[in-house]
Amino acid sequence: MKILIADDEAPLLRFLSRGLSAEGYQCVEESTLHNLITRIRQESPSIAVLDRMFGDEDSVELLPTIKAMPNAPMVLLLTAVDDVKERVNGLTLGADDYLCKPFDFDELLARITALKRRAGAATVDDSLTVGPLQIDKDSRIVTLCGDELSLTKLEYDTLYYFAENAEKVLSRERILSRVWKSHSDPLTNVVDVYISRLRQKLNANDSISIETLRGNGYRLTVK
């Protein structure tokens, strides 16, 4: 599971990132508030751990924008101010949980585990997310960093197969068999043609790409 951690205190940011990474989470760090929305769109985290205050700026003001995103992350706010009105305000604007500083790391882990359970209970398995790429299985809508991609049926089917097998090497034979339902000559260039088209459409984002592994096949990779 990917967690985005946003805090302007570098020591705390590093501590949380190291600790959560040691627990098996994929962590993304952000130290500024002005870049937060862009990073969430790019990374598509399941959970965002946000410090409440970045200098004079309040991250709570961004909660409505964050929660309006497709597949918005669960948000855990960290705050040094233990004030009931402030907590109520943050929760009303979209935060899913609050944790007051100073806190014990075990409590942070427990709250993240609880958010995972809530997210799992609230989410229907109708979408597939790979980095900034999101695929809605029911509507067949594909978005990259929140922007919808225009795909033909075979482009969609090919990309979906890659997304299902992200970071795995897929041979031409497997792609032909799965997408085209065909056992035709693996030397045909139809697979290359469609992969070339997909690369052009994924080119807007350099964090995800389809690699060619000569003699082996292709692989969808998130950087």
C-alpha positions in Angstrom: 0.0 0.0 0.0 1.3 3.5 -0.9 1.3 6.2 1.8 2.0 9.8 1.0 3.6 11.7 4.0 3.5 15.5 3.9 5.3 17.5 6.6 7.5 20.5 6.5 9.6 19.2 9.4 12.4 17.3 7.7 13.4 15.1 10.7 9.8 14.0 11.3 9.2 13.4 7.6 12.3 11.1 7.4 11.4 9.3 10.7 7.8 8.6 9.5 9.0 7.5 6.1 11.7 5.1 7.5 9.3 3.7 10.1 6.4 3.1 7.7 8.7 1.7 5.0 10.1 -0.8 7.6 6.5 -1.9 8.1 6.2 -2.7 4.4 4.5 0.4 3.2 5.6 2.2 0.0 6.2 5.8 1.1 6.2 9.0 -0.8 7.5 12.2 0.8 6.3 15.8 0.3 7.7 18.7 2.2 5.7 21.6 0.7 2.0 22.4 0.7 1.8 24.1 -2.7 2.9 20.8 -4.4 0.7 18.5 -2.4 -2.3 18.3 -4.8 0.0 17.5 -7.8 1.8 14.8 -5.9 -1.4 13.1 -4.8 -2.6 13.1 -8.4 0.7 11.7 -9.6 1.2 9.1 -6.9 -2.4 8.0 -6.2 -1.7 7.0 -2.6 -4.2 4.9 -0.6 -3.5 7.0 2.6 -2.2 10.6 3.0 -0.6 11.5 6.3 -0.7 15.3 6.4 0.8 17.7 8.9 -1.9 20.3 9.8 0.3 23.4 9.6 3.0 24.2 7.0 4.3 27.5 8.5 1.3 29.8 8.2 -0.5 27.6 5.7 -3.2 25.1 6.8 -3.4 21.8 4.9 -7.1 21.5 6.0 -7.9 24.1 3.3 -6.9 21.5 0.6 -9.1 18.7 2.0 -12.2 19.4 -0.2 -10.0 19.3 -3.3 -8.3 16.1 -2.2 -11.5 14.4 -1.4 -13.1 15.4 -4.7 -10.4 13.4 -6.6 -11.2 10.0 -8.1 -10.3 7.3 -5.6 -9.3 10.0 -3.0 -6.9 8.8 -0.3 -7.9 8.4 3.3 -6.5 11.3 5.2 -4.8 11.2 8.6 -4.1 14.7 10.0 -1.2 15.4 12.4 -1.5 18.4 14.6 0.3 20.0 17.5 -3.0 21.7 18.6 -5.2 19.5 20.7 -8.4 21.6 20.3 -11.8 20.1 19.8 -13.0 22.8 17.5 -10.0 22.4 15.2 -10.5 18.6 15.1 -14.2 19.0 14.3 -13.3 21.5 11.5 -10.8 19.1 10.0 -13.1 16.1 10.1 -15.9 18.1 8.7 -13.8 19.2 5.7 -12.8 15.7 4.9 -10.1 14.3 7.2 -10.7 10.6 8.1 -8.8 10.7 11.4 -6.7 13.0 13.6 -3.6 12.4 15.7 -2.1 14.9 18.1 1.6 15.5 18.5 3.6 14.2 20.2 2.4 10.7 19.4 3.6 7.2 19.8 4.6 5.5 16.5 2.6 2.4 17.5 -0.5 4.5 17.7 0.2 5.9 14.3 0.5 2.4 12.9 -2.8 1.4 14.6 -4.6 4.3 13.1 -3.3 3.6 9.6 -4.4 -0.1 10.0 -7.8 1.1 11.0 -8.0 3.4 7.9 -7.0 0.5 5.7 -9.9 -1.5 7.1 -12.3 1.4 6.5 -11.0 1.9 3.0 -11.3 -1.8 2.2 -14.9 -1.9 3.5 -15.9 1.2 1.5 -14.2 0.2 -1.8 -15.8 -2.0 -4.4 -13.2 -3.9 -6.4 -14.1 -2.2 -9.7 -10.9 -0.3 -10.3 -7.2 -1.1 -10.9 -4.5 1.5 -10.0 -0.9 1.3 -11.1 1.0 4.4 -10.0 -0.6 7.4 -11.7 -2.7 5.1 -13.9 -6.2 4.3 -12.9 -8.6 1.9 -14.7 -12.3 1.6 -14.0 -13.3 -1.9 -14.9 -17.0 -1.3 -15.2 -16.9 1.9 -17.3 -13.6 1.1 -19.0 -12.5 4.6 -18.3 -8.7 5.1 -18.0 -7.1 8.1 -16.4 -3.5 9.2 -16.1 -2.9 11.7 -13.3 -6.6 12.4 -13.3 -6.8 13.0 -17.1 -8.9 10.6 -19.1 -7.1 8.7 -21.9 -8.9 8.1 -25.3 -8.4 4.4 -26.1 -9.7 2.0 -28.6 -11.1 -1.3 -27.4 -7.9 -3.2 -28.2 -5.7 -0.4 -26.7 -7.8 -0.6 -23.5 -7.5 -4.4 -23.4 -3.8 -4.4 -24.0 -3.2 -1.7 -21.4 -5.4 -3.5 -18.9 -3.5 -6.7 -19.4 -0.2 -4.8 -18.7 -1.7 -3.1 -15.6 -2.9 -6.5 -14.2 0.7 -7.7 -14.6 2.6 -4.6 -13.7 6.3 -5.1 -13.3 6.0 -8.6 -15.0 7.6 -9.5 -18.3 4.9 -10.4 -20.9 5.9 -12.1 -24.1 4.3 -11.4 -27.5 2.8 -14.9 -27.4 1.0 -14.2 -24.1 -0.2 -10.8 -25.2 -1.6 -12.2 -28.5 -3.3 -15.1 -26.7 -4.9 -12.9 -24.0 -5.8 -9.8 -25.9 -6.3 -11.0 -29.4 -7.4 -14.5 -28.3 -5.0 -15.7 -31.0 -2.2 -18.1 -31.4 -1.0 -16.6 -34.6 2.7 -16.1 -35.5 4.4 -14.3 -32.6 6.6 -12.5 -35.1 3.6 -10.5 -36.3 4.1 -6.8 -35.5 0.5 -6.1 -34.3 1.7 -6.2 -30.7 4.5 -3.7 -31.4 2.0 -1.4 -33.2 -0.4 -1.2 -30.2 2.4 -0.9 -27.7 3.8 2.1 -29.7 0.3 3.7 -29.6 0.1 3.2 -25.8 3.5 4.6 -25.3 2.5 7.8 -27.1 -0.6 8.1 -24.8 1.4 7.4 -21.6 4.2 9.8 -22.7 2.6 12.7 -20.8 3.9 11.1 -17.5 7.4 9.9 -17.1 6.7 7.9 -14.0 5.1 5.0 -15.9 6.2 3.3 -19.1 6.2 0.1 -21.2 9.7 -1.2 -21.5 11.0 -3.5 -24.2 13.2 -6.4 -23.0 14.8 -7.7 -26.2 14.2 -11.4 -26.6 11.8 -11.6 -23.7 8.9 -9.2 -24.2 7.5 -6.1 -22.6 6.9 -4.8 -19.1 4.8 -2.0 -17.6 7.0 -0.2 -15.1 6.3 2.5 -12.5 9.4 4.5 -11.6 
